[in-house]
Amino acid sequence: MADALNKSIRVHQALHGYADGHRLLASSTTLKPRDQKTMLVMSDVSGAGASLESHGYLTGYPLMDSGVYAVARTWAATEMARPGCVWTHTLLVDFADLATLRSMSFLNTAFRRPGVELQQSNYAGPLA
């Protein structure tokens, strides 16, 4: 990923969704345990009975122990048999890189919604 200054940064990613419960399905990095728990909670649907638009919604939050800022897009997983399932693709930007960015809008093009035929390898490596 590159910002307006064309500085290349590495952005790690994670995918959460339903597989015998809401859980981490793929990730390009391992976070500290407390941050893993925070990301699991934040990647689930926001509030009981929440209605999601087709484009989903964005969430952003710091993961202090791991030194990254999480930016996530969550979509309804309507193709799943269980009601209320979601997909959440989270991009993880290192705190040091945040200070060099003029904007984080470039992240919008990096979000990928999986489908029923989940390709975990699409989420297992960092984005550059």
Legacy VTK file of the C-alpha trace (Angstrom):
# vtk DataFile Version 3.0
C-alpha trace
ASCII
DATASET POLYDATA
POINTS 128 float
0.000 0.000 0.000
1.305 3.467 -0.738
0.127 6.846 0.472
0.199 10.183 -1.353
4.002 10.351 -0.920
4.372 6.957 -2.630
6.025 5.573 0.500
5.530 1.842 0.558
4.329 0.353 3.830
3.446 -3.176 4.829
-0.099 -3.725 6.051
-0.920 -6.980 7.785
-4.424 -8.396 7.524
-6.820 -10.742 9.261
-10.134 -12.317 8.351
-12.831 -13.244 10.870
-16.026 -15.119 10.111
-18.221 -18.010 11.101
-16.874 -21.564 11.342
-18.479 -23.336 14.317
-18.623 -19.907 15.973
-17.237 -16.487 15.124
-13.449 -16.811 14.947
-10.209 -15.881 13.218
-10.054 -17.674 9.858
-6.770 -16.328 8.430
-4.074 -13.822 9.343
-0.731 -12.594 8.064
0.602 -11.943 11.583
0.210 -13.027 15.181
-0.957 -10.383 17.632
-0.475 -10.274 21.394
-3.179 -12.280 23.261
-5.102 -9.265 24.607
-5.189 -7.725 21.121
-6.378 -11.026 19.616
-9.308 -10.987 22.034
-10.107 -7.323 21.278
-10.045 -7.983 17.529
-12.302 -11.028 17.918
-14.901 -8.957 19.774
-14.603 -5.963 17.434
-14.882 -8.149 14.319
-18.293 -9.517 15.268
-21.508 -7.720 14.328
-22.053 -4.411 16.089
-24.997 -4.814 18.454
-27.895 -7.223 18.660
-30.200 -7.104 15.662
-27.854 -4.821 13.728
-28.851 -4.329 10.116
-25.957 -4.189 7.669
-25.987 -2.414 4.320
-24.499 -4.331 1.384
-21.260 -2.308 1.637
-20.977 -3.140 5.355
-19.441 -0.749 7.847
-15.977 0.421 8.910
-14.454 0.166 12.374
-11.126 1.564 13.559
-9.351 0.979 16.875
-5.825 0.747 18.334
-4.271 -2.534 19.402
-1.794 -1.131 21.897
0.072 -4.300 22.898
0.864 -5.163 19.270
1.618 -1.582 18.179
-0.886 -1.457 15.313
-4.048 0.382 14.372
-6.845 -1.853 13.084
-9.157 -0.692 10.307
-11.880 -3.216 9.541
-14.793 -3.622 7.151
-17.629 -5.906 8.259
-20.251 -7.350 5.904
-23.293 -9.507 6.523
-22.540 -13.113 5.527
-26.011 -13.745 4.118
-24.791 -16.788 2.196
-24.161 -18.618 5.476
-26.904 -20.902 6.818
-26.750 -19.411 10.331
-28.482 -16.009 10.688
-26.399 -13.099 11.942
-23.062 -14.258 10.525
-20.552 -11.679 9.349
-17.249 -11.464 7.514
-14.711 -8.936 8.811
-11.525 -8.103 6.904
-9.127 -6.183 9.163
-6.091 -4.243 7.968
-3.356 -3.627 10.544
-1.198 -0.510 10.171
1.907 -0.167 12.328
1.815 2.872 14.627
5.136 4.096 13.163
3.612 4.121 9.670
0.538 6.065 10.818
2.672 9.147 11.458
3.934 9.130 7.864
0.532 8.860 6.164
-1.355 11.893 4.912
-4.495 9.810 4.572
-5.644 6.259 5.129
-8.222 6.398 2.326
-6.044 4.090 0.202
-7.096 1.268 2.520
-10.624 1.321 1.048
-9.363 -0.438 -2.082
-7.687 -3.203 -0.051
-10.779 -4.622 1.656
-11.934 -7.940 0.168
-15.159 -9.649 1.102
-14.853 -13.435 0.985
-17.565 -15.701 -0.307
-18.696 -19.220 0.410
-15.595 -20.574 -1.353
-13.251 -18.903 1.120
-9.660 -18.662 -0.116
-7.768 -18.305 3.176
-4.510 -17.811 1.290
-5.852 -14.429 0.077
-5.609 -13.210 3.684
-2.508 -15.073 4.890
0.138 -12.620 3.642
0.756 -8.917 4.242
-0.148 -6.278 1.670
2.578 -3.924 0.431
LINES 1 129
128 0 1 2 3 4 5 6 7 8 9 10 11 12 13 14 15 16 17 18 19 20 21 22 23 24 25 26 27 28 29 30 31 32 33 34 35 36 37 38 39 40 41 42 43 44 45 46 47 48 49 50 51 52 53 54 55 56 57 58 59 60 61 62 63 64 65 66 67 68 69 70 71 72 73 74 75 76 77 78 79 80 81 82 83 84 85 86 87 88 89 90 91 92 93 94 95 96 97 98 99 100 101 102 103 104 105 106 107 108 109 110 111 112 113 114 115 116 117 118 119 120 121 122 123 124 125 126 127
